[in-house]
Amino acid sequence: MDKEKFEILRYLSEHHNEITQAQIAEGTGKAPESVRTLLDALLAEALINDAYQLTEKGYEVMEPYRVKNAIILAAGMSTRFIPVSYELPKGLISVKGEVMIERQIRQLKEAGVQEIIVVVGYMMEKFFYLRSKYNVKLVVNNEFATKNTHSSIYVARDFLSNTYILCSDNYYPQNMFHQYEYRAFYCSVFLAGTSYVERAFTYDEEGLIYDTNKPSHDQWIMYGHAYYDHAFTEKFRPLLESYFGRQGVEGMYWENVWAEHVKEIPMWIQKCEPTDILEFDSMDELQAFDPDYIYNNRVHVFENICRILCCEITDICDMTIIKKGLNNQSFKFKVNGEYYIYRHPGINASGVIDRKKEATNLRAAKKLKIDETLVYIDEEEGWKISKFVTTTEIFDFGNKKHIDMLARKLKTLHDANISVGFGFEYEKEADHLIDILRLTDALAYRRSIAEKEAMLPLFEFLRKDQWQVSLCHNDLYEPNLLVDGDNLHIIDWEFSGDADIGYDICKLFAVHNPDYQEYDYWLEQYYGRETTFEEKRHLIACASVIYYYWYIWGIYAGKNNQDVSNYMMAWYDKMNSFRIKALEMIGE
């Protein structure tokens, strides 16, 4: 069917009351003369009657263009929407008093699209109510943490036909959906300037997209929802199936799969105004659109802050993600002119960290003025509020001034000789992780056992050496060492506990990893003298044990969908190099 005729028929199908040619022209954006000609042609073909209503034949002609369903992608973790996304998937955030995904569902149903499929993953249970409230279907993407949107389309591929594809976090001020669509399209807005984030379209005079590019340069970009018609689906579905499971495609959006074959699978651009579709890429963008969102999303994070800082929810502002750590996520926020950090426990934290012990050690560190940032820590849930420290420079293990500050802090801690009544023993903590691997991954378990057996001589040596055991930090690396002028804050005491103080001291050289002949240079700030052979031997053995633990922890974390590949090789190499040197010295 001719596109001009289709648009008239679609408009008439959506307006059942008496309607004039002027109203049709205004509603379709067409010139009155063009509308008059099109109506005459449709009347001649018996597709409409004199009242400008579709005839039975008209509805038959429109049937191939009927939108069969919509797939809403809602599996992602929405990390850019911290802190709300700690407790709610992005699609369930309320905007202007309405839950975003519910607004989409209602708009689709009002347009006549009744079959709606929601692909869930992160916090999937929070979407279950949609089935009874709106009669939607839920499809689970079990790989949401490791694969991008191509995997969500893949798990819902059997529903693909004449299908809208939406993201659950888009907000439509006005209903843009229809019961009929002419052909496959992707919504687009014009973006001035250069963007390294957005993908742009190149298209012909009819709007057929024949290429895409990224970055964009003063172009129309992908923005909002897409529509697959039957012809698009028939070509795209087998292509998607051929991609799924290939090595190296995990991070691909479904659009990347299509873009690699754009000339083979036709899709047209559908130009929109920037106000037609709203995509909130950050909390700041959401707050700018809906200043009351913080009221409508009363998550526990906000309630915790208000209770501890004795403030109102509207006092919380300037929220910024500052850390996606190995065990936690954190964000900075401001209340009454002061900045703070909120620490939210990560997905792997509960298996390796005792929060009650951490709280005890944090209070001890604050009393010794080693870490004065603590405001409050919840011993049950593990969340924490701290004062924000404005750092003057990044801690550098190769900087003698920084090492001097760290050494003095450690000396204060160790000289206090505090025993908190519970320890952090690297050997036992690694054994705990190995036991978990034994139940979950036989190959990883065997690899870990082999490394453990190689470490046994060092474990035995350190037990016999009998150094001072007292409160230690046990996790000294750059992000936990904040330089503020001539002051150093040692933060994040999750792994702290009574331990051989050599595990703390060895970090004065073990991170920077100087030549063995330079150890005295790096340790003299702590001892105030040249270290003895026996001290260096003990500290080198401690360094090997530390990196052994982190190597085992890295294997464990990897099995829990946390990518620590950037660290693993360094941990492995240092474990081995320090082990070889320590064994040589023990043999002497």
Order of alpha helices (4+ residues) and beta strands (2+ residues): alpha-alpha-alpha-alpha-beta-beta-beta-alpha-beta-alpha-beta-alpha-beta-beta-beta-beta-beta-beta-alpha-alpha-beta-beta-alpha-alpha-alpha-beta-beta-beta-alpha-beta-beta-beta-alpha-alpha-alpha-beta-beta-beta-beta-alpha-alpha-alpha-alpha-alpha
